[in-house]
Amino acid sequence: MKEEVEKCVNCGFCESVCPTLPASGFRSIIGARGRVDLGKAFIAEMNDSGVSDLKISESFYSCLDCFACLQVCPAGVNAGKVSGIGREIAAISGQHGLEKPAARMIVEATMKFLNPLGVREKCAGWAEGLAFNNDSETLLYTGNMYQLMAYSASLGKLKMRLGEKITDFMARIISRHPAAVRMSGMAVDRDMRKQMDTFLRDIYSLLVSAGLKFNYLGEDEPYPGTFIYDLGYKDKFLEYGRQVISIFRKHNVRTIITVDPHTYDILNVQYRKYFNDFDFRVIHYLDYLREVRFAATREKVTLHEPCHFTLRENNYSVPSELVSSLAQLTYPDRSGKRTMCCGGPDELLFGEISGKISEERFNQLKATGAERIITACPICYANLRKDGTVVDISQFLMERLKADEVPEPSS
């Protein structure tokens, strides 16, 4: 943390792009510069006395890790990295006022069930009736991400109703008794689950249309551990990631097809960083669709670019390339390296902030005058779905695939 915060020249450019700052009512510590300043104060206290009385959890846990601040900082400071280190310190200390009870709950449940909510079996329901090649070394890996959105949407609303004190109390109990998290399986947005299942089935059909043969682990599929890493529990992540790798090895996996930006990013970056034997080939499913024949349309659309695609080093641009080749693509004012996060990562811990960010981003997208808003991330879809004009890229591509199958009218 010290190395990162000392680069800051306090220019404030980061505050112009940080989504959480205006959403919090411009509370300084809920912004990029405020997080860096808090990091400086935290280090000073630790150097002076070895302890800190600063309540850092609200500041560091509310960071979206979107890395928008890094794109505009002349000194190359990443407030997201500062927040990540702050969460690591909180996780290690376990000190009241530093660690968020809900964070510990999510981690303990994931360690026990290989799924944050203990609903791994339910997450496999989308594939009922579909045929897979069980001998294939190519794996379609959903990571449970699309499926979990139906639960997080309902749990976020429940948290808003119960309030912080009650939800923190419940989180502490579940942390000690992780099996209790299975009750969350009853809190599901059924319409969202049906929609997410449809998106996954569309992805399956698109890959089949590309001529691929692949396996799927069904109820054995583990969550990739994204929350564990993002919430700062590095030791737990190392233990958990080893379990995930062993499952891949057990099923003779060589190539992993991911379907969302977060899973694509954590496998390609963090797994490769922390596990020397992670030698799997990781591909996003859209890469296989470059040669598929789709029918173009004159429809005017806009694309919400996910942070984990656009604001990371790899800058994965295939969603933009595919959509722009098939429709009239227009971008909102904040796009490319200035794209704005949907607010989704804050939904469970900071629902009010998340809601304000998603509303602002939705309005930016609607201001383009596009007929539809296309997303390429299940978290973004769940957070931006304010009306029927928001669709997942899998739905859009499936429509264009079917349109190509319609024969041209005879003259």
Buried (B, 14 or more C-beta within 10 A) or exposed (E): BEEBBEEBEEEEBBBEBBBBBBBBEEBBBBBBBBBBBBBBBBBEBBEEEEEBEBEBBBBBBBBBBBBBBBBBBEEEBBBBBBBBBBBBBBBBEEEEBBBBBBBBBBBBBBBBBBBBBBBBBBBBBBBEEEEBEEEBBBBBBBBBBBBBBBBBBBBBBBBEEEEEEEBBEBBBEBBEEBEBBBEBEEBBBEEBBEBBBBBBBBBBBBBEBBEBEBBBBBEEBBBBBBBBBBBBBBEBBBEBBEEBBEBBEEBEBEBBBBBBBBBBBBBBBBBBEBBEEBEBEBBBBBEBBEEBEBEEBEBBBBBBBBBBBBBBEEEBEBBBEBBBEBBBBBBBEBBEBBBBBBBBBBBBBBBEBBBBBBBBBBEBBBEBEBBBBBBBBBBBBBBBBBEEBBBBBBBBBBBBBEEEEEEEEEE
